[in-house]
Amino acid sequence: MKIHKIALLTLITLLITIGQAPINHSAIVGITQVLAQNPSAQKAEADRLFNQGKQQYQTSQFEAALRSWQQALIIYREIKDRKSEENALGNLGNAYLYLGNYKKAIDHFQHILAIAQQIKDRQGEGNALGGIGLAYLYLGDYKKTIDYFQQNLAIAQQIKDRQGEGNALGNLGIAYSVLGEYPKAIDYHQQHLAITREMKDRQGESNALGNLGIAYRELGGYKKAIEYQQQSLEIAREIKDRFGEGGTLGSIGIAYYFLGDYKKAIDYYQQSLAILREIKNRQGEGLTLGNIGSAYNTLGDYKTAIDYHEQHLAIAREIQDRNGEGSSLQNLGLTFYKQGNLLAAEKTLYEGITVVESLRDKKLADTDKISLFDAQSTIYRDLQKVLIAQNKTDAALEIAERGRARAFVELLASRVSTNNKQAYKSPQPPTISEIKQIAQQQNATLVQYSIIYDDFKVTGKEQTKESDLYIWVVKPTGEVTFRKVDIKPLWQKDNTTLDKLVTQGRLGIGVVRGGRAGGIIATQNPDAANVKKPLQKLHDILIKDIADLLPKNPNERVIFIPQSSLFLAPFPALRDEQGKYLIEKHTILTAPAIQVLDFTHQLGAGRQTNYNNALIVGNPTMPVVSTEPGKSATRLDPLPGAELEAKTIAKMLKTQAILGKDATKANILQRLSSVDVIHLATHGWADDNRGLGSWIAFAPSLNDDGLLTAEEILDLKLKAQLVVLSACETGKGKLSGDGVIGLSRSLISAGVPSVLVSLWQVADEPTQYLMVEFYKSLQTQPDKALALRQAMLKTKEKFPNPVNWAAFTLIGER
C-alpha cells in the first residue's frame, strides 16, 4: 500500500516584485473613493490592506487575504509604489500556491521575476524563482523544480540572504525527497535547520525539523522521525502555524502506520484532516484522505478504504495534482485487488500508470530520472500481480518490461538517433509481439525475472516481503512461457531473503574485497564442501522450474534479464542437483531489459569489428586513491599479471600494449573514440551508493587523478564494438530499477554494443589466463558469448573454484 508522504513545504515570505499579473476586478468595488485621495492617504490605506492580508494569511484565512492583497495591489499600482506592488504580488502568488491554483501562482511569480530582473532587485528575483519552483513541484515537473530552486539558492548565497538561502536549501531537500534521494534530502534539510536556528526563525525551524522527520521515515527510522516531528509540532502550535500543525500531525500518523499502530495512525490522520479542511489546503486534504484509506485497507475494511481513496482521487483531479492522482489510483487499484475485484483493479492500475508516466520529463537529468522511476516502480509490480491472477501472462510481461530500465532505454534511443542522424523519438515500451521479435533477432532464449512483493502481517505489523518470483521464458521461435516460484519460504522458514541468498552464494565461492581493486588477492573458501549449498539453492529458485524450457545445445545463447540483487548472482556458477554448473550447459549473457537488447543490436548493426584496431592497456602506473570513506588514500598495488595479459593480447591482435607511465588517463581518452576494441587490464572500483562514481584506474598526470569514472564515460561517444574491463567489480554499481548504474551502463550508453565486465574482485593470475583464452577463441569464431563460455570452461580446468572463472559477464550483443 502506497502511503502519501506529506511534505511540509518551506513557506517563503515573498518580499518580491511586480508586473501586470491578473487582477480580481471585483476588488475595485469599495476602493474607488480611496483612489481619489492624495497619494499619502492612498499609501496608508494600501499598507493597512496589505498588513490586514498578512494577518489573515497567518491565521489561514486565505480567501480573505487574497481580497485584501488584491485591493492593496490596485492602489500600489495607482501610486506607482513599485516595491510595495511587488510585495503584494508575491504574497498573492504564495496564497495561490497553498490554495492549489498552481498555474495562477506561476503566472504571478513570472510577472514578478520579469520586473525584479528589470529593476535589478536580486532578492526579489531569487524569491520569485523559489515560488515558481514550488509551483512546479506541486505540478510534478521536477526538472523545472530543481532548476528554479538552484537558481534561487545561487542568488541567495551571492547576496548573503541567509533567510532566502535557508528556504532554498529546504525546498531542494523536499524536491530530492520526492525523487527518492533521501540522503541528499537530509543533507539539504540539515543545512536549512542550522540556518533557521542561527536566524532564530521558529517557522523555518519547525519546517526543517518536519522535513528531516519525513526523510528519516523514508529510510526506515520511524522513531527518529517521530522525535523530529514532535519537535516540529511543538513549535507549530507555539507560533500558531495551523498549516504546519496539520502537516506534522499527518506525518506522525504515517510513522505510526509503519510502526504497525494503525488506530493511532488514523487518530493522527483525522486530527490532521480537520485542520487541513479548516485552512482549505486541498492537496493536504486529499493526501490525508488517501492515508486514512490505506490504514483501513491494512485493517481489512476495504469498503471504507475505497471510499477514502475515491475522495482523494476526486480532489487530486480537481486541483490537477498529477502525483496525487497517480498514487490514489494505485492505492485504489490495490484495494480492489485485495477485495477480489480484479477487473476494476486492472483498469484502475492501468490508469495510474498512464498518470505516473506523464510526470516523466525527458529533460530531467539521467540520475533524477532513475530516482523517479524507482519511486514509481511499485505500481508496475501491483499490476503484474493483478494480471497474473487473471492468467494474463503476456500482458504481465509487457508491464514487467514497461517498468524497468526506462532511463537507460531513453539514453540508448538518443544515442541510436544521433548515430543514424535522425530526430529523437521517445521510445515506447515493447508490445508482446515486439518482445518476440527481439528474441528472434537475438536468436536467443530470453529469461526475464520479476521479484514480486506483498504485504504480510508479521508480529502484528504489516510488512512488505518477497512473495513470488515471476519468470518468463521467450524462445527465438516466439513461444512465451510463464512460471511462478514461491519465495515466501525464504523468510518464513529460512530467515533469509533472495538478496541475502545471492550474497551467501558470492561469499561461498570466496568473493572478497581484493584482487584488481586494492591488491588483496581473493581467497579460496576453506569450507569447499558447503560452497554448492547457496549456489544450488539459487539454481533451484532461478533455473530449476524453467530448465525444461532452456536450449539443449550448450552453444545456443540464453540471455538473462535479472532484477535487483539478481544482477549480482553468479549465473555461470549456479549448480544443479548433479553438481553441474550452468555454464557447462548454456552460453550465457545478461541485459537490464529486453528492449535494451534491441538498442544494443541497433548500435552494432552494419558494423564490422576490426580486432587489429584495438586499444590494449595493462598495469598503468597506479594512482593514489581511497576506496573506502574515511580511509586515507594509498597507492594502488601494481598488477604484473595484468601487464602480461595486455602484452599477450596485444601480440595476438597485432598491436602494441600501453603500459605503466604511458597509460595516463589523458592518453587513453585521446584514443578511446577511434578504436574497435578496448581492453583495459587494471584496477577497478564499484560505487554501490551513487553508481556514477565507479572508476577504472590509469596513470595520473598533472591535470587529473588517473581515475576514469562512469560519469565521465557517459559523456563520451565511442565507436568500439567491444569493451573488456579486465578489472574488479566493473559490472557492479548502484542497483536500481534501471539496472546496475555503473561502468557497464555508461559504456553501452556511450555507444558500445558489447561490454564484458566482472561481478567481483578477481585474482590476477586466473583473470589473465581467462582473458587470453577469450581472445584465442575469438580468433576462430566471432561469437563473443561463445568465446566467453569456452574461456570459462578452460579456466575452470586450471582454476576449479568458481571465484576464479565465474566473475565475468557479457552484457549486450553476442
C-alpha positions in Angstrom: 0.0 0.0 0.0 1.4 3.4 -1.0 1.4 5.9 1.8 1.3 9.6 0.8 4.3 11.4 2.2 3.1 14.9 3.1 6.0 17.3 2.9 5.9 20.4 5.0 6.8 22.8 2.2 9.0 25.6 3.4 6.9 28.8 3.3 8.7 31.6 1.5 8.0 35.1 2.7 8.0 36.7 -0.7 9.1 40.3 -0.5 9.2 40.5 -4.2 8.2 42.4 -7.2 5.7 43.4 -9.8 4.2 43.1 -13.3 0.8 43.1 -14.9 -0.5 39.9 -13.2 -4.2 39.3 -13.5 -6.3 41.4 -11.1 -9.6 40.4 -9.5 -11.6 43.4 -10.8 -14.3 42.9 -8.2 -11.8 44.1 -5.7 -12.1 47.6 -7.3 -15.5 47.9 -5.7 -15.3 49.8 -2.5 -11.9 51.4 -3.1 -12.9 53.9 -5.8 -13.0 56.7 -3.2 -9.6 55.7 -1.9 -8.1 56.1 -5.4 -9.4 59.7 -5.4 -7.5 60.6 -2.3 -4.0 62.1 -2.2 -1.0 59.7 -2.6 -0.1 59.8 1.1 -3.6 58.7 2.1 -3.7 56.1 -0.6 -0.4 54.7 0.6 -1.7 54.5 4.2 -4.8 52.6 3.1 -2.9 50.2 0.9 -0.5 49.4 3.7 -3.4 48.8 6.0 -4.9 46.4 3.5 -1.6 44.7 2.9 -1.0 44.2 6.7 -4.6 43.0 7.1 -3.9 40.4 4.4 -0.8 39.2 6.2 -2.7 38.7 9.4 -5.4 36.9 7.5 -2.9 34.7 5.8 -1.1 33.8 9.0 -4.4 32.7 10.5 -5.1 30.6 7.4 -7.9 32.9 6.1 -6.6 32.6 2.5 -9.6 33.8 0.6 -9.8 36.9 2.8 -6.1 37.5 2.4 -6.4 37.3 -1.4 -9.1 40.1 -1.3 -7.0 42.3 0.9 -3.9 42.0 -1.2 -5.7 42.4 -4.5 -7.2 45.7 -3.2 -3.7 46.8 -1.9 -2.2 45.9 -5.3 -4.6 48.1 -7.2 -3.7 51.1 -5.0 0.1 50.5 -5.1 0.0 50.4 -8.9 -2.1 53.6 -9.0 0.5 55.5 -6.9 3.4 53.7 -8.6 4.9 52.3 -5.4 6.9 49.6 -7.1 8.4 47.9 -4.1 5.1 47.6 -2.3 3.5 46.4 -5.5 6.0 43.5 -5.7 5.3 42.6 -2.1 1.6 42.3 -2.8 2.1 40.3 -6.0 4.4 37.9 -4.1 2.0 37.3 -1.3 -0.8 36.7 -3.8 1.4 34.2 -5.6 2.1 32.5 -2.3 -1.6 32.3 -1.4 -2.5 30.8 -4.8 0.2 28.2 -4.1 -1.5 26.9 -1.0 -5.0 27.1 -2.4 -3.8 24.7 -5.1 -4.1 27.1 -8.0 -0.5 26.5 -9.2 -0.8 27.9 -12.8 -2.1 31.2 -11.4 0.7 31.2 -8.9 3.3 30.7 -11.6 1.7 33.5 -13.6 2.1 35.9 -10.7 5.7 34.8 -10.0 6.7 35.0 -13.6 5.5 38.6 -13.8 7.3 39.3 -10.6 10.5 37.7 -11.9 10.5 39.9 -15.1 10.1 43.1 -13.0 12.7 42.0 -10.5 15.2 41.5 -13.3 14.3 44.8 -14.8 14.8 46.9 -11.7 17.8 44.7 -10.5 16.1 43.5 -7.3 18.2 40.4 -6.7 16.4 39.3 -3.5 13.0 39.6 -5.3 14.4 37.7 -8.3 15.5 34.9 -6.0 12.3 34.7 -4.1 10.3 34.7 -7.4 12.4 31.8 -8.7 11.7 29.9 -5.4 7.9 30.5 -5.8 8.0 29.2 -9.4 9.9 26.1 -8.2 7.3 25.3 -5.5 4.5 25.6 -8.1 6.3 23.2 -10.4 7.0 20.8 -7.6 3.2 20.6 -7.0 2.6 20.1 -10.7 5.2 17.2 -10.8 7.7 18.9 -13.1 10.8 18.0 -11.1 13.4 19.1 -13.6 12.0 22.7 -13.6 11.5 22.5 -9.8 15.2 21.7 -9.2 16.4 24.2 -11.8 14.4 27.1 -10.2 15.4 26.2 -6.6 19.1 26.0 -7.6 18.9 29.5 -9.2 17.1 30.7 -6.1 19.9 29.3 -3.9 22.7 30.8 -6.0 21.2 34.3 -5.8 20.6 34.0 -2.0 24.2 32.9 -1.4 25.5 35.7 -3.7 23.7 38.5 -1.9 24.2 36.8 1.5 20.4 36.5 2.2 20.6 33.8 4.9 16.8 33.5 5.2 16.5 33.0 1.5 19.4 30.6 1.4 17.7 28.5 4.1 14.4 28.4 2.3 16.1 27.4 -0.9 18.0 24.6 0.8 14.8 23.4 2.5 12.9 23.3 -0.8 15.7 21.5 -2.6 15.6 18.9 0.2 11.8 18.5 -0.5 12.4 18.1 -4.2 15.0 15.4 -3.6 12.7 13.6 -1.2 10.0 13.5 -3.9 12.7 12.0 -6.2 13.5 9.4 -3.5 17.1 10.7 -3.0 16.7 10.8 0.8 20.4 11.1 1.9 20.7 14.1 -0.4 17.5 15.5 1.0 18.7 15.1 4.6 21.9 17.0 3.8 19.9 19.9 2.5 17.4 19.9 5.4 20.3 19.8 8.0 21.8 22.9 6.3 18.4 24.6 6.4 17.9 23.7 10.1 21.3 25.2 11.0 20.4 28.5 9.3 16.9 28.7 10.9 18.4 28.3 14.4 21.1 30.8 13.6 18.4 33.3 12.5 16.0 32.3 15.4 13.4 31.6 12.7 10.9 29.4 14.5 8.7 28.9 11.5 11.6 27.7 9.4 13.0 25.6 12.2 9.6 23.8 12.5 9.6 23.2 8.7 13.1 21.9 8.7 12.5 19.5 11.6 9.4 18.2 10.0 11.1 17.6 6.7 14.0 15.8 8.4 11.5 13.6 10.1 10.0 12.8 6.7 13.3 11.9 5.1 14.3 9.7 8.1 10.9 8.0 7.9 11.5 7.1 4.3 14.8 5.5 5.3 13.0 3.4 7.9 14.0 5.4 11.0 10.4 5.8 12.3 11.2 6.5 16.0 13.8 9.1 14.9 11.2 10.6 12.5 8.6 10.9 15.3 11.2 12.7 17.5 11.9 15.3 14.8 8.2 15.7 14.0 7.1 16.1 17.7 9.6 18.9 17.9 8.2 20.4 14.8 4.6 20.1 16.1 5.5 21.8 19.4 6.9 24.8 17.5 4.0 24.9 15.0 1.5 25.1 17.9 3.6 27.7 19.8 3.6 30.0 16.8 0.0 29.1 15.8 1.1 27.8 12.4 -2.1 25.8 11.5 -0.7 24.6 8.1 2.5 23.3 9.8 0.5 21.7 12.6 -1.8 19.9 10.2 1.0 18.6 8.1 3.1 17.4 11.0 0.1 15.6 12.6 -0.2 13.7 9.3 3.5 12.9 9.2 3.4 11.5 12.8 0.4 9.4 11.7 2.5 7.9 8.8 5.3 7.0 11.2 2.8 5.2 13.5 1.4 3.4 10.4 4.8 2.0 9.6 5.3 1.0 13.2 2.1 -1.1 13.0 -0.1 1.1 15.3 -2.9 1.7 12.7 -5.6 3.0 15.1 -3.1 5.6 16.4 -2.2 6.4 12.8 -5.9 7.0 11.9 -6.3 9.2 15.0 -3.4 11.5 13.9 -4.7 11.5 10.3 -8.1 12.6 11.5 -6.6 15.5 13.5 -4.6 16.5 10.5 -7.6 16.3 8.2 -9.7 18.6 10.4 -7.0 21.3 10.3 -6.3 20.9 6.6 -10.0 21.3 5.8 -10.2 24.3 8.1 -7.4 26.1 6.3 -8.6 24.9 2.9 -5.4 23.1 2.0 -6.9 20.9 -0.8 -3.7 19.0 -1.6 -3.0 18.1 2.0 -6.7 17.2 2.5 -6.5 14.8 -0.4 -3.3 13.1 0.7 -4.6 12.6 4.2 -7.8 11.1 2.9 -5.6 8.7 1.0 -3.6 7.8 4.1 -6.8 7.1 6.1 -7.9 4.8 3.2 -4.5 3.0 3.3 -4.9 2.4 7.1 -8.4 1.0 6.7 -7.1 -1.2 3.8 -4.5 -2.7 6.2 -7.2 -3.3 8.8 -9.2 -5.2 6.1 -12.0 -2.7 5.8 -11.9 -2.4 2.0 -15.3 -0.7 1.6 -14.2 2.2 3.9 -10.8 2.2 2.3 -12.2 2.6 -1.2 -14.4 5.5 -0.1 -11.5 7.4 1.3 -9.3 6.7 -1.8 -12.1 7.9 -4.1 -12.4 11.1 -2.2 -8.6 11.6 -2.6 -8.8 10.9 -6.3 -11.6 13.5 -6.8 -9.6 16.2 -5.0 -6.3 15.4 -6.9 -8.1 15.7 -10.2 -9.9 18.9 -9.2 -6.6 20.6 -8.3 -4.6 18.9 -11.0 -2.3 17.2 -8.6 -1.0 14.6 -11.0 1.4 13.0 -8.5 -1.5 12.6 -6.0 -3.8 11.3 -8.8 -1.3 8.6 -9.7 -0.8 7.4 -6.1 -4.5 7.5 -5.3 -5.2 5.3 -8.4 -2.5 2.9 -7.3 -4.0 2.6 -3.8 -7.5 2.3 -5.2 -6.4 -0.4 -7.6 -4.6 -2.3 -4.9 -7.6 -2.2 -2.7 -9.8 -3.5 -5.5 -7.3 -6.3 -5.9 -7.5 -7.2 -2.2 -11.2 -7.1 -2.3 -11.2 -9.6 -5.2 -12.5 -7.2 -7.9 -9.7 -7.9 -10.4 -11.2 -6.2 -13.4 -11.6 -2.9 -11.5 -8.1 -3.3 -10.1 -6.6 -3.8 -13.6 -8.5 -0.8 -15.1 -7.5 1.5 -12.2 -3.9 0.5 -12.2 -3.5 1.0 -16.0 -4.9 4.5 -15.5 -2.5 5.1 -12.6 0.5 4.0 -14.8 -0.6 6.4 -17.5 -0.6 9.2 -14.9 2.8 8.5 -13.4 4.4 8.2 -16.8 3.0 11.6 -17.7 5.1 13.0 -14.9 8.4 11.9 -16.5 10.1 14.8 -18.3 12.6 13.7 -20.9 14.7 16.8 -19.9 15.3 15.5 -16.4 18.9 14.6 -15.7 19.6 10.9 -16.0 20.2 10.4 -12.3 16.9 12.2 -11.4 15.1 10.0 -14.0 16.4 6.9 -12.3 15.4 8.1 -8.8 11.9 9.0 -10.1 11.4 5.7 -11.9 12.5 3.8 -8.7 9.9 5.8 -6.7 7.2 4.8 -9.2 8.2 1.1 -9.5 5.6 -0.4 -7.2 2.6 0.3 -9.4 4.1 -1.9 -12.1 4.5 -4.8 -9.7 1.0 -4.3 -8.4 -0.4 -4.5 -11.9 1.7 -7.6 -12.7 0.0 -9.4 -9.7 -3.4 -8.4 -10.9 -2.8 -9.6 -14.4 -1.2 -12.9 -13.3 -4.2 -13.5 -11.0 -6.3 -13.4 -14.2 -3.8 -15.6 -16.1 -2.9 -12.7 -18.5 0.7 -13.7 -18.6 1.7 -11.9 -21.8 0.2 -8.6 -20.6 2.1 -9.1 -17.3 5.3 -9.5 -19.3 4.6 -6.2 -21.2 4.1 -4.4 -17.8 7.3 -6.0 -16.3 9.2 -4.7 -19.3 7.5 -1.3 -19.2 8.6 -0.9 -15.6 12.3 -1.4 -16.0 15.4 0.4 -17.4 13.3 3.2 -18.9 16.1 5.9 -18.4 18.6 3.5 -19.9 16.4 2.9 -22.9 16.0 6.7 -23.4 19.7 7.1 -23.3 20.2 4.4 -25.9 17.4 5.7 -28.1 19.1 9.1 -28.1 22.5 7.5 -29.0 21.0 5.5 -31.8 19.1 8.5 -33.3 22.4 10.5 -33.1 24.3 7.8 -34.8 21.7 7.5 -37.6 21.4 11.3 -37.9 17.7 11.1 -37.1 15.4 13.2 -35.0 15.0 11.7 -31.5 11.7 10.0 -30.8 10.8 8.9 -27.3 10.8 5.1 -27.3 7.6 3.3 -26.4 7.7 0.2 -24.2 7.7 -3.0 -26.3 4.5 -5.0 -27.0 4.4 -8.8 -26.7 4.8 -9.0 -30.5 8.0 -6.8 -30.4 9.4 -8.8 -27.4 9.1 -12.0 -29.6 10.8 -10.2 -32.5 13.7 -9.2 -30.2 14.1 -12.9 -29.2 14.1 -13.9 -32.8 16.5 -11.1 -33.7 18.9 -12.2 -31.0 18.5 -15.9 -31.9 18.5 -16.5 -28.2 16.2 -17.6 -25.4 15.3 -14.7 -23.1 14.7 -15.3 -19.4 13.1 -12.3 -17.6 12.7 -12.2 -13.8 10.4 -10.1 -11.8 10.5 -10.1 -8.0 7.0 -9.6 -6.5 6.4 -8.2 -3.1 3.2 -8.3 -1.0 2.0 -7.1 2.4 2.1 -9.6 5.2 1.2 -9.4 8.9 4.5 -10.2 10.8 4.3 -10.0 14.6 1.1 -8.0 14.3 2.6 -5.4 12.0 2.1 -5.1 8.3 5.4 -5.6 6.4 6.2 -5.7 2.7 8.0 -9.0 2.0 9.1 -11.1 -1.0 6.2 -13.2 -2.2 6.9 -14.7 -5.6 9.4 -14.8 -8.4 7.8 -14.4 -11.8 9.8 -15.9 -14.7 9.1 -15.5 -18.4 11.0 -17.6 -21.0 10.8 -16.2 -24.5 12.2 -18.6 -27.2 13.6 -17.4 -30.5 10.6 -19.2 -32.1 8.3 -16.7 -30.4 6.9 -19.1 -27.8 6.4 -17.4 -24.4 6.1 -19.5 -21.2 5.4 -18.2 -17.7 6.4 -19.9 -14.5 6.0 -18.7 -10.9 8.2 -19.6 -8.0 7.0 -19.2 -4.4 9.8 -17.4 -2.5 8.0 -16.8 0.8 9.7 -19.8 2.5 13.0 -17.9 2.2 11.8 -15.5 5.0 9.1 -17.7 6.6 11.3 -20.8 7.2 15.0 -20.0 6.3 15.1 -16.5 7.9 16.7 -15.1 4.7 15.8 -13.2 1.5 16.7 -13.5 -2.2 19.1 -10.7 -1.7 20.9 -12.4 1.2 20.9 -15.7 -0.7 22.8 -14.0 -3.6 25.3 -12.6 -1.1 25.7 -16.1 0.5 26.3 -17.6 -2.9 29.0 -15.0 -3.7 30.7 -15.3 -0.3 30.5 -19.1 -0.5 32.8 -19.2 -3.6 35.3 -16.8 -2.0 34.2 -13.4 -3.2 36.0 -10.9 -1.0 37.4 -7.4 -1.3 40.7 -7.6 -3.1 42.2 -8.7 -6.5 42.2 -5.9 -9.0 40.5 -3.4 -6.6 43.1 -2.9 -4.0 45.9 -5.5 -4.2 44.4 -8.1 -1.8 44.1 -11.5 -3.6 40.7 -13.1 -3.5 40.8 -16.1 -1.1 39.7 -19.7 -1.7 36.8 -20.7 0.6 38.2 -23.3 3.1 34.7 -24.7 3.5 34.6 -26.0 -0.1 32.1 -28.7 0.8 29.4 -26.1 1.5 30.2 -23.9 -1.5 27.5 -25.6 -3.5 24.7 -25.1 -1.0 23.7 -21.5 -1.7 24.6 -21.9 -5.4 22.3 -25.0 -5.6 19.6 -23.1 -3.7 19.9 -20.2 -6.2 19.7 -22.7 -9.0 16.5 -24.2 -7.5 14.9 -20.8 -7.4 16.2 -19.3 -10.6 16.6 -22.2 -13.0 15.1 -25.5 -11.8 11.5 -24.6 -12.8 12.5 -23.4 -16.3 15.2 -25.9 -17.0 13.0 -27.8 -19.4 12.5 -24.7 -21.5 16.1 -23.8 -22.0 18.0 -25.0 -25.1 19.7 -28.4 -25.0 22.5 -27.3 -27.3 25.2 -25.6 -25.0 26.2 -23.3 -27.8 22.8 -21.7 -28.1 22.5 -18.5 -26.1 20.5 -17.8 -23.0 20.1 -14.1 -22.1 19.1 -13.5 -18.5 17.3 -10.3 -17.6 17.7 -10.1 -13.8 16.2 -7.6 -11.3 17.6 -6.0 -8.2 20.2 -8.2 -6.4 19.9 -10.9 -9.1 22.2 -8.7 -11.2 24.9 -9.8 -8.8 24.0 -13.5 -9.0 26.8 -15.7 -10.4 24.7 -17.3 -13.1 27.6 -19.3 -14.7 28.4 -20.9 -11.3 24.8 -22.0 -10.4 24.7 -25.7 -9.8 22.0 -28.3 -10.4 21.3 -31.4 -8.2 24.0 -33.3 -10.0 26.6 -30.6 -9.3 26.8 -29.4 -12.9 27.5 -25.7 -13.4 25.1 -23.7 -15.6 28.0 -22.6 -17.8 28.6 -26.3 -18.7 25.1 -26.4 -20.2 24.5 -23.0 -21.6 26.1 -20.0 -23.3 25.2 -17.0 -21.0 24.6 -13.3 -21.5 22.8 -10.7 -19.4 20.8 -7.5 -20.1 18.9 -5.0 -17.9 15.8 -5.2 -20.1 14.6 -6.9 -23.2 14.2 -3.6 -25.0 17.9 -2.7 -24.2 18.8 -5.7 -26.4 17.0 -4.1 -29.4 19.0 -0.9 -29.0 22.4 -2.7 -28.5 21.6 -4.6 -31.7 21.0 -1.3 -33.5 24.3 0.1 -32.1 26.2 -2.8 -33.7 24.2 -3.1 -36.9 26.2 -2.9 -40.0 29.5 -2.5 -38.2 32.4 -5.0 -38.6 34.8 -5.4 -35.8 38.4 -5.0 -36.7 40.3 -6.7 -33.9 43.6 -5.3 -35.1 42.3 -1.8 -34.4 42.5 -2.2 -30.7 43.4 -0.3 -27.6 45.1 -2.6 -25.1 46.1 -1.2 -21.7 47.7 -3.0 -18.8 49.1 -2.3 -15.4 49.3 1.5 -15.5 51.5 3.4 -13.0 48.9 3.3 -10.3 47.3 6.4 -8.8 46.8 7.2 -5.1 43.2 6.7 -4.1 40.9 5.9 -1.2 38.4 3.1 -1.8 36.6 3.4 1.5 35.0 6.6 3.0 37.1 8.0 5.8 40.2 6.0 4.9 43.4 7.7 3.9 44.4 7.4 0.3 47.0 4.9 -0.7 48.7 3.9 -3.9 47.0 1.0 -5.7 49.2 -2.1 -6.0 50.9 -2.8 -9.3 49.4 -5.7 -11.4 52.2 -7.7 -13.1 49.6 -10.3 -14.3 47.6 -7.5 -16.0 50.8 -6.3 -17.8 51.5 -9.8 -19.0 47.8 -10.2 -20.1 47.9 -6.9 -22.0 51.2 -7.8 -23.8 49.9 -11.3 -24.7 46.6 -10.0 -26.1 48.3 -7.1 -27.9 50.5 -9.6 -29.7 47.5 -11.7 -30.6 45.8 -8.6 -32.0 48.9 -7.3 -33.8 49.1 -4.1 -31.8 51.2 -2.5 -29.0 50.0 -2.5 -25.4 50.1 0.8 -23.5 51.7 0.1 -20.1 53.0 1.8 -17.0 53.6 5.6 -17.1 52.4 5.8 -20.7 48.9 4.7 -19.7 47.7 8.0 -18.5 44.1 8.9 -18.4 44.6 11.8 -20.8 46.5 9.5 -23.3 43.8 6.8 -23.1 40.9 9.3 -23.5 42.6 10.6 -26.7 42.5 7.1 -28.3 39.2 5.7 -26.9 37.0 7.1 -29.6 38.9 5.8 -32.6 39.2 2.1 -32.0 37.0 -1.0 -32.5 38.2 -3.0 -29.4 39.1 -1.7 -26.0 40.8 -3.9 -23.4 41.6 -2.4 -20.0 43.6 -4.6 -17.6 43.9 -2.5 -14.4 42.3 -1.8 -11.1 38.5 -1.0 -10.9 36.1 0.0 -8.2 32.3 0.0 -8.0 30.4 2.8 -6.4 27.5 1.0 -4.7 26.0 4.2 -3.4 25.7 6.5 -6.5 26.9 4.3 -9.3 28.4 7.0 -11.5 31.4 7.3 -9.1 32.6 3.9 -10.2 36.1 4.1 -11.8 38.8 2.4 -13.9 42.4 3.4 -12.8 45.0 4.8 -15.2 48.3 6.6 -14.6 47.7 10.1 -13.1 49.1 13.2 -14.6 49.4 16.9 -13.5 45.9 17.6 -14.7 44.0 14.6 -13.3 44.0 11.8 -10.6 44.1 9.0 -13.2 40.5 7.8 -12.5 38.1 7.5 -15.4 34.6 7.5 -13.9 31.3 6.1 -15.1 30.0 9.7 -15.1 32.8 10.8 -17.5 32.2 7.8 -19.8 28.5 8.7 -20.1 29.5 11.8 -22.0 31.8 10.0 -24.5 31.0 8.9 -28.0 32.6 5.6 -28.7 32.8 3.5 -32.0 34.1 0.4 -30.2 32.2 -2.8 -30.8 33.6 -4.5 -27.7 35.0 -3.2 -24.4 36.6 -5.6 -22.0 37.1 -4.3 -18.4 39.5 -6.8 -17.1 39.3 -5.4 -13.6 37.4 -5.9 -10.4 33.7 -5.2 -9.9 33.3 -3.4 -13.2 29.9 -5.0 -13.6 28.8 -3.7 -10.2 27.4 -0.3 -9.1 24.2 1.1 -7.7 21.3 -1.4 -8.1 18.2 0.3 -9.4 15.1 -0.3 -11.5 17.2 0.9 -14.4 19.7 -2.0 -13.9 23.2 -1.6 -12.5 24.2 2.1 -12.6 28.0 2.0 -13.2 30.6 1.4 -15.8 28.8 -1.1 -18.0 25.7 1.1 -18.4 27.8 4.1 -19.2 29.8 2.3 -21.8 26.7 1.0 -23.6 25.2 4.4 -23.4 28.3 5.8 -25.0 27.7 3.6 -28.0 29.3 0.2 -27.2 27.0 -2.8 -28.1 29.0 -5.4 -26.2 30.7 -5.0 -22.8 32.5 -7.7 -20.8 32.7 -6.9 -17.0 33.3 -8.6 -13.7 30.9 -9.0 -10.8 33.5 -9.3 -8.1 37.2 -8.8 -7.3 39.2 -11.2 -9.4 42.6 -12.6 -8.8 45.4 -11.6 -11.1 46.6 -14.9 -12.5 43.3 -16.6 -13.4 42.0 -13.4 -14.9 45.0 -13.2 -17.2 44.5 -16.8 -18.2 40.8 -16.4 -18.9 41.3 -13.2 -21.0 43.9 -14.8 -23.2 41.6 -17.8 -23.7 38.8 -15.4 -24.6 40.7 -13.8 -27.4 42.1 -17.1 -28.6 38.5 -18.3 -29.1 37.5 -15.1 -30.9 40.2 -15.7 -33.4 38.5 -18.9 -34.5 34.8 -17.7 -34.4 33.2 -14.3 -33.9 30.6 -15.0 -31.2 31.7 -13.2 -28.0 29.3 -15.1 -25.7 30.5 -18.4 -27.0 34.1 -17.3 -26.7 33.5 -16.3 -23.0 31.9 -19.7 -22.3 34.9 -21.6 -23.8 37.3 -19.3 -21.9 35.4 -20.0 -18.6 35.5 -23.8 -19.2 39.2 -23.7 -20.0 40.0 -21.6 -16.9 37.8 -23.9 -14.7 40.0 -26.8 -15.7 43.1 -25.0 -14.3 41.5 -23.0 -11.5 38.5 -25.1 -10.4 37.0 -22.7 -7.8 34.2 -20.6 -9.4 35.7 -17.4 -7.8 38.4 -17.7 -10.4 36.3 -18.2 -13.6 32.7 -17.2 -13.0 33.1 -13.4 -12.3 32.8 -12.1 -15.9 29.5 -11.5 -17.7 28.8 -10.3 -21.2 26.2 -7.5 -21.5 24.5 -6.7 -24.7 25.3 -8.1 -28.1 26.8 -11.6 -28.7 
